[in-house]
Amino acid sequence: MTKPLAPLAAVLLCATMLATPQAANAQAKPALKAEVAAGVDARAKMVQEMVDSVFSFAEPGFQEFKTSEYLTGILEQNGFKITRGVAGIPTAWTATWGEGGPLIALGSDIDGLLGLSQMPGSAKITPQVEGAPGHGEGHNSGMPLIIAAALAAKDVMVKNGIKGRLMLWPGVAEELLATKAFYVRDGVFKGVDASIFTHVSSAFGTGYGNLGLNGMVSVEYVFRGKTAHGAAPWNGRSALDAVEWMGAAWNFRREHLPLSQRSHYVITNGGGQPNIVPGTASVWYYFREQNFKAIKDLYALGNGISEAAAKATGTSVSHRLLGYAAPNYGNKPLAEAAYANIKAVGMPKWTAADQQFAKMVQTANEFPLKPLDSAIMPLSTPETRGNANFGGSDDIGDVMWTVPTITIGFPSNVPNVIGHHVTSAMAMATPIAHKGAVAGAKAVAMTVLDLVTTPALIAEAKKYQQTVQFKDETYDPALTPEDKPAIHLNAEIMERMRPKMQPFYYDPAKYGSYLEQLGVAYPPAAAD
């Protein structure tokens, strides 16, 4: 939004909020919310630069070194105190500001996915660097949103003498579901009064209650046997045989497991070459279920089957927990307050070029056609979701079972693209991503003001967690004090790929956008 329009936008937003019924405890003055929204608009260029820069770094889980250096540098320049290496994770950090008043945590994920390098602004699958990671889940947009929201809220709080504290934190290695349980275990959220998390979407909304996302355990099994010549295998004991026996046994057992479970695996080490009986082999499993007990039961079943496979093949087995995620549960008072702000902000104003690009992505990749949304989503509630089980997981669940928390989905991507796929990266350094992040930042900043000006809202959020969320379950993770973050993951591939990726880093000092730097027209003249 251009600067001359910002005051008009603030007036219109203020009028909208006066006309919109507010959540019972969300009582920040409309004038303050209009002021904070204008502060986000004033940072729209900053949001674009951050979104594009993080997209260009494209770092996978535990290797987000450039991303974290860049984001913490911006926060340090704006008066935030940075604590690096939290929970024993080199790329994890917190950024804190403020004295007195409630402590509000603001977070979003920052990691990319292996093998999903993609040229932004292209509707055709076009890797920037063949085999390199990329932002095929759109995690490049969330922390820029959070930073813009925090800086705008900070300005309004300082100007108006509003007490409150902010703690920003990144979701490191979320695609591995490998850090937030460690954050919780190590006390990162100690003293936090309320938490707002964001995740990219093509829609704009939030929800509360059991959100239908499974909890999970990520575990690697390592089998050890005895090497031998492949032509005299009776002298050896194959660790690969044990891996395959475990897979066969698990797949037979799968038929007799509840429909709510999800389980999948990859062989991470199958041996060196065919004429050597593998002395070591390993397999990596995800076990997903709907509640804490079921997650632990599924984990125990996997352990038992691994031991049976070892016994059947004359090998031994050990296992290491690589990650954990609790089921997701959103806080009702926080969701209702945030949803009132989402309604006040509304969807971004999409241009014809935005809609054309979305259609090109869908057409070129044979997805159902659906325009970019023009209306926000209804508030997602237990009644509207029913018994929905979406199968997937997000380790924000561990935070949700520790402090009152919501996730806000913000509209920075194209409808109907595939998650964890290059098509989810195509729009993530385009105006669609930039506008969605600005809209999301307004909703977050306005909800921060609700929290720091309305003690009753925080009290109601805590009461809901204690009396409703904790009524039947409390936090009971499979993580133990001995488990350590798997910070070795993805190090080897980034050692090879980073030099090839560095020439593609965005330089905002020279180019108005990443698309401009890459010479990509928007929208492209044709899908190819």
C-alpha positions in Angstrom: 0.0 0.0 0.0 1.4 3.4 -0.9 2.0 5.9 1.9 -0.7 8.4 0.8 -3.4 5.7 1.2 -2.3 4.5 4.6 -4.2 7.2 6.6 -7.4 6.5 4.6 -6.9 2.8 5.2 -6.6 3.4 8.9 -9.8 5.5 9.0 -11.7 2.8 7.1 -10.3 0.0 9.4 -11.3 2.0 12.4 -14.9 2.4 11.1 -15.0 -1.3 10.3 -14.0 -2.2 13.9 -16.6 0.1 15.4 -19.2 -1.6 13.3 -18.0 -5.2 14.0 -19.1 -7.0 17.2 -16.0 -7.6 19.2 -15.2 -10.7 21.2 -16.3 -10.3 24.8 -12.9 -9.6 26.3 -11.2 -8.0 23.3 -11.3 -4.4 24.3 -8.3 -2.6 22.8 -9.6 0.8 21.4 -10.4 0.9 17.7 -8.1 3.9 17.3 -5.2 1.9 18.6 -5.9 -1.0 16.3 -6.2 1.4 13.3 -2.8 2.9 14.4 -1.1 -0.5 14.6 -2.6 -1.6 11.2 -1.2 1.6 9.7 2.1 0.7 11.2 2.0 -2.7 9.4 1.1 -1.0 6.1 4.1 1.3 6.6 6.3 -1.8 6.7 4.8 -3.5 3.6 8.1 -3.0 1.7 10.0 -4.5 4.7 7.7 -7.5 4.7 8.3 -8.0 0.9 12.1 -7.9 1.5 12.0 -10.3 4.4 9.6 -12.8 2.6 11.8 -12.8 -0.5 15.1 -13.0 1.4 14.1 -16.0 3.5 12.7 -17.7 0.3 16.0 -17.3 -1.3 17.9 -18.8 1.6 15.8 -21.9 1.4 17.4 -23.7 4.4 16.0 -27.0 5.7 15.5 -28.0 9.3 18.4 -27.4 11.7 20.4 -25.6 9.0 18.6 -22.3 9.1 21.8 -20.3 9.9 21.5 -17.6 7.3 17.8 -17.2 7.9 18.2 -16.8 11.7 21.2 -14.5 11.3 19.1 -12.3 8.9 16.0 -12.2 11.1 17.7 -11.7 14.4 19.7 -8.9 12.8 16.5 -7.0 12.0 15.1 -7.5 15.5 18.4 -6.4 17.2 18.4 -3.3 15.1 14.8 -2.6 16.4 15.6 -2.9 20.1 15.0 -6.6 20.8 17.3 -8.7 23.0 18.4 -11.8 21.2 19.2 -15.1 23.0 20.7 -17.6 20.6 21.1 -21.4 20.7 18.0 -21.9 23.0 17.3 -25.6 23.9 20.7 -26.6 22.6 19.7 -25.9 19.0 22.2 -23.6 17.2 19.6 -22.0 14.8 17.0 -21.4 17.6 16.6 -18.1 19.3 14.3 -15.8 21.2 13.9 -12.1 20.7 12.4 -10.2 23.7 11.3 -6.6 24.3 9.5 -4.7 27.0 9.2 -4.4 30.8 6.2 -5.2 32.9 2.8 -6.3 31.8 1.8 -9.6 30.2 4.3 -11.7 28.2 3.1 -12.5 24.7 4.9 -15.1 22.6 4.8 -14.7 18.8 6.1 -17.5 16.6 6.2 -19.0 13.1 8.3 -21.6 11.3 11.3 -20.9 9.2 12.6 -24.1 7.6 12.3 -25.4 4.1 12.0 -28.9 2.6 14.6 -31.1 0.9 14.5 -31.3 -2.8 11.9 -28.6 -3.4 13.9 -25.9 -5.0 11.6 -23.8 -7.2 11.8 -20.7 -9.3 9.2 -18.3 -7.8 6.7 -16.7 -10.1 6.9 -19.7 -12.5 3.8 -21.9 -12.9 5.9 -24.7 -14.3 8.1 -26.9 -12.1 11.5 -25.3 -12.5 14.2 -25.9 -9.8 16.5 -23.0 -9.1 19.2 -25.5 -8.1 18.6 -29.1 -9.0 18.2 -31.3 -5.9 18.4 -28.3 -3.5 15.9 -27.6 -0.7 13.1 -25.0 -1.2 10.1 -23.4 0.5 7.5 -25.9 -0.6 5.5 -25.3 2.5 5.8 -21.5 2.5 7.6 -21.1 5.8 9.5 -18.1 4.4 6.5 -15.9 5.0 5.6 -16.5 8.7 8.4 -14.9 10.6 8.4 -11.8 8.4 4.7 -11.5 9.3 5.5 -11.9 13.0 8.3 -9.3 12.9 6.2 -6.7 11.2 3.4 -7.3 13.7 5.7 -7.0 16.6 7.4 -3.8 15.4 4.1 -2.2 14.7 2.7 -3.3 18.1 5.9 -2.1 19.9 5.5 1.4 18.4 1.9 1.7 19.5 2.7 0.4 23.0 5.6 2.8 23.4 3.7 5.8 22.1 0.6 5.1 24.3 2.5 4.0 27.4 1.0 0.4 27.3 2.8 -2.1 29.4 3.6 -5.5 27.9 6.4 -7.8 26.8 6.9 -9.6 23.5 8.9 -12.7 22.9 9.5 -13.8 19.3 10.7 -17.3 18.5 11.2 -19.3 15.3 9.9 -22.8 14.5 13.2 -24.5 13.7 13.0 -27.9 11.8 9.1 -28.0 12.0 9.1 -30.2 8.9 11.0 -32.7 11.0 8.7 -32.0 14.0 11.9 -31.8 15.9 12.2 -28.7 18.2 9.1 -27.3 19.9 8.9 -30.1 22.4 12.5 -29.4 23.3 11.7 -25.7 23.7 8.9 -26.6 26.1 11.0 -29.1 28.0 13.8 -26.5 28.5 11.5 -23.8 29.7 11.5 -21.4 26.7 7.8 -20.6 27.4 8.1 -20.3 31.2 6.2 -17.2 32.3 4.4 -16.7 28.9 0.8 -15.5 29.4 -0.5 -16.2 25.8 0.9 -17.3 22.5 0.0 -16.5 18.9 1.4 -18.7 16.1 0.9 -18.3 12.4 1.0 -20.6 9.4 0.8 -20.0 5.7 -2.4 -20.9 3.9 -4.5 -19.8 1.0 -7.2 -18.9 3.5 -7.4 -16.4 6.4 -8.8 -17.7 9.7 -8.3 -19.4 13.0 -10.0 -21.9 15.3 -10.2 -23.5 18.7 -10.6 -26.8 20.4 -9.1 -30.1 19.1 -8.0 -29.0 15.7 -7.9 -32.6 14.2 -4.1 -32.7 13.8 -2.4 -35.8 15.1 0.5 -35.9 17.6 3.5 -38.0 16.6 6.8 -39.5 17.4 9.8 -39.4 15.0 12.2 -42.2 15.6 15.1 -43.9 13.9 15.9 -47.6 14.4 19.5 -48.7 13.9 20.1 -52.4 13.4 23.5 -54.0 13.7 24.5 -57.4 12.3 27.7 -58.9 10.9 29.3 -58.1 7.5 30.3 -60.9 5.2 30.9 -61.5 1.5 27.7 -61.4 -0.5 28.6 -64.7 -2.1 29.0 -66.3 1.4 26.2 -64.6 3.3 25.9 -67.5 5.8 29.0 -65.9 7.5 27.1 -62.7 8.2 23.9 -61.3 9.7 22.2 -58.7 7.5 21.0 -55.5 9.3 19.1 -54.7 6.1 17.1 -57.9 6.5 16.1 -56.6 9.9 15.0 -53.3 8.4 12.9 -55.1 5.8 11.4 -57.5 8.3 10.4 -54.6 10.5 8.7 -52.9 7.5 6.9 -56.1 6.5 5.7 -56.7 10.1 4.6 -53.1 10.5 2.7 -53.2 7.2 0.9 -56.4 8.2 0.1 -54.9 11.6 -1.2 -51.7 10.1 -4.4 -53.4 9.0 -5.3 -54.0 12.6 -4.6 -50.4 13.9 -7.2 -47.7 14.3 -8.0 -45.6 11.3 -6.9 -42.5 13.2 -3.2 -43.6 13.1 -0.8 -42.6 10.4 2.6 -44.2 10.0 5.3 -43.9 7.3 9.0 -44.6 7.0 12.1 -44.3 4.9 15.3 -46.4 4.9 18.1 -44.1 5.8 20.9 -46.6 5.4 20.6 -49.8 3.5 24.2 -50.8 3.3 27.1 -49.9 1.0 27.1 -52.3 -2.0 25.4 -55.5 -3.0 28.4 -57.9 -2.4 28.7 -56.9 1.3 26.2 -58.2 3.7 25.2 -54.9 5.5 26.5 -54.8 9.1 24.5 -51.7 9.8 21.2 -50.5 8.5 18.6 -47.9 9.7 15.0 -46.9 9.1 13.2 -43.7 10.1 9.6 -43.9 11.2 6.8 -41.3 11.9 4.1 -42.7 14.2 1.0 -40.4 14.4 -2.1 -40.7 16.6 -4.8 -38.5 18.1 -4.0 -38.4 21.8 -1.1 -38.7 24.2 -1.8 -42.3 25.3 -2.3 -43.5 21.7 0.9 -41.9 20.6 2.9 -43.6 23.3 1.1 -47.0 22.5 2.0 -46.7 18.8 5.6 -45.8 19.7 5.8 -48.8 22.0 4.4 -51.1 19.3 7.1 -49.8 16.9 9.8 -50.6 19.4 8.4 -54.0 20.0 8.3 -54.8 16.3 11.9 -53.6 15.9 13.0 -55.9 18.6 11.1 -58.8 17.0 12.8 -58.1 13.6 16.2 -58.0 15.3 15.5 -61.4 17.0 14.3 -62.9 13.7 17.4 -61.9 11.9 20.1 -62.4 14.6 20.8 -58.7 14.8 20.5 -56.1 17.5 18.6 -52.9 17.5 18.7 -49.4 19.1 16.5 -46.4 18.6 16.7 -42.7 18.9 13.8 -40.3 19.2 14.4 -37.5 16.6 11.3 -35.5 17.2 7.9 -35.2 18.8 4.7 -33.3 18.3 1.6 -33.1 20.6 -1.9 -33.0 19.2 -3.1 -29.4 18.4 -5.6 -27.6 20.6 -6.6 -24.0 20.1 -7.7 -21.6 22.8 -11.3 -20.4 22.5 -11.0 -16.9 24.0 -7.9 -16.1 22.0 -9.4 -17.5 18.8 -12.5 -15.4 19.2 -10.5 -12.2 19.9 -8.2 -12.9 16.9 -11.1 -13.8 14.6 -12.7 -10.4 15.4 -9.5 -8.8 14.2 -9.3 -11.0 11.1 -12.8 -9.9 10.2 -11.8 -6.3 10.6 -8.7 -6.7 8.4 -10.4 -8.8 5.7 -8.8 -10.4 2.7 -6.0 -8.7 0.7 -7.1 -6.8 -2.4 -6.0 -9.2 -5.2 -5.2 -7.7 -8.6 -6.0 -9.3 -11.9 -2.3 -10.3 -12.1 -2.6 -12.2 -8.8 -5.7 -14.0 -10.0 -4.1 -14.8 -13.3 -1.0 -16.2 -11.7 -3.1 -18.4 -9.4 -5.0 -19.7 -12.3 -1.8 -20.4 -14.3 -0.4 -22.4 -11.4 -3.6 -24.5 -11.1 -3.9 -25.0 -14.9 -0.3 -25.9 -15.5 -0.3 -28.5 -12.7 -3.8 -29.9 -13.4 -5.3 -28.7 -10.1 -9.0 -27.8 -9.7 -9.5 -24.1 -10.6 -10.3 -21.8 -7.6 -9.7 -18.1 -7.5 -7.8 -16.5 -4.7 -10.3 -16.1 -1.8 -12.2 -12.8 -1.5 -13.7 -13.6 1.9 -12.2 -14.9 5.2 -12.9 -18.3 6.5 -15.6 -18.9 9.2 -14.3 -19.4 12.7 -13.3 -23.0 13.0 -15.0 -24.7 16.0 -15.5 -28.2 17.3 -19.0 -28.0 15.9 -18.0 -27.0 12.4 -15.2 -29.6 12.2 -17.1 -32.5 13.7 -14.8 -35.5 14.1 -12.4 -34.4 11.4 -9.0 -36.0 11.5 -6.6 -34.3 9.1 -3.8 -36.8 9.7 -0.9 -34.5 9.7 1.0 -32.9 12.6 2.5 -29.7 13.7 4.7 -29.4 16.8 3.0 -26.1 17.8 0.9 -28.6 19.7 3.5 -28.8 22.4 3.2 -25.1 23.0 -0.6 -25.3 22.9 -0.5 -27.7 25.8 1.9 -25.4 27.8 0.4 -21.9 27.4 -2.9 -20.7 25.9 -2.2 -20.6 22.1 -3.8 -20.2 18.7 -2.7 -20.6 15.2 -3.7 -18.0 12.6 -3.7 -19.1 9.0 -2.8 -16.3 6.6 -3.5 -16.1 2.9 -0.1 -16.1 1.2 -0.5 -19.1 -1.2 -2.6 -20.3 -4.1 -5.6 -22.6 -3.4 -5.4 -26.3 -4.2 -1.6 -26.6 -4.5 0.0 -29.7 -2.9 1.6 -29.3 0.5 5.2 -30.4 0.8 5.6 -30.0 -3.0 7.2 -27.5 -5.4 3.8 -26.1 -6.4 3.5 -24.7 -2.8 6.7 -22.7 -3.5 5.6 -21.1 -6.8 3.7 -18.1 -5.3 5.8 -17.7 -2.1 8.0 -14.8 -3.4 5.2 -13.1 -5.4 2.8 -10.3 -4.4 0.4 -13.0 -3.3 2.7 -14.0 -0.5 3.6 -10.4 0.4 0.0 -9.2 0.6 -1.1 -12.2 2.7 1.7 -11.7 5.1 0.8 -8.0 5.6 -2.9 -9.0 6.2 -1.8 -11.6 8.7 0.5 -9.1 10.5 -2.3 -6.7 11.0 -4.5 -9.4 12.7 -1.6 -10.5 14.9 -0.6 -7.0 15.9 -4.3 -6.1 16.7 -4.6 -9.2 18.8 -1.4 -8.3 20.7 -3.0 -5.0 21.6 -6.1 -6.8 22.8 -3.9 -9.0 25.1 -1.8 -6.2 26.6 -4.7 -3.9 27.2 -7.3 -6.4 28.5 -6.2 -8.5 31.5 -9.6 -10.2 31.4 -8.9 -11.8 28.0 -5.7 -13.4 29.3 -7.6 -14.6 32.4 -10.3 -16.1 30.3 -7.8 -17.8 28.1 -6.0 -19.4 31.0 -9.3 -20.4 32.5 -10.4 -22.1 29.3 -7.1 -24.0 29.1 -7.4 -25.3 32.7 -11.2 -26.1 32.7 -11.9 -27.2 29.2 -8.6 -28.2 27.4 -7.2 -29.9 30.5 -10.5 -31.6 31.5 -9.7 -34.9 29.9 -6.0 -34.7 29.0 -2.9 -32.9 30.1 0.5 -32.6 28.4 2.2 -36.1 28.5 4.9 -36.2 25.8 7.0 -39.2 24.8 10.1 -37.0 25.1 12.4 -37.9 27.9 15.1 -35.9 29.7 17.7 -37.9 27.9 16.5 -37.1 24.4 18.5 -34.5 22.5 17.6 -32.4 19.4 18.8 -34.1 16.2 20.8 -31.1 15.1 22.9 -33.3 12.8 20.1 -33.7 10.3 20.5 -32.0 6.9 24.0 -30.8 7.7 25.7 -33.0 5.0 23.3 -32.0 2.2 23.6 -28.3 3.0 27.4 -28.6 3.0 27.1 -29.7 -0.6 24.2 -27.5 -1.7 24.8 -24.1 0.1 27.6 -23.0 -2.3 25.3 -23.7 -5.3 22.4 -21.8 -3.6 24.3 -18.7 -2.5 24.4 -17.1 -5.9 20.6 -17.0 -5.8 20.3 -15.1 -2.5 18.1 -12.0 -2.8 19.9 -8.6 -2.7 17.2 -6.0 -1.8 19.7 -3.2 -2.0 19.9 -3.7 -5.8 16.5 -5.1 -6.7 12.9 -4.1 -5.9 11.8 -7.7 -5.6 13.2 -11.2 -5.9 11.3 -11.7 -9.1 13.0 -8.6 -10.5 16.4 -10.0 -9.5 15.6 -13.3 -11.2 14.2 -11.6 -14.3 10.8 -13.2 -13.8 7.8 -11.4 -15.3 4.6 -11.3 -13.1 2.4 -12.9 -14.1 4.5 -14.8 -16.7 3.4 -14.6 -20.3 2.8 -18.3 -20.4 3.0 -21.3 -18.0 6.2 -22.4 -19.7 
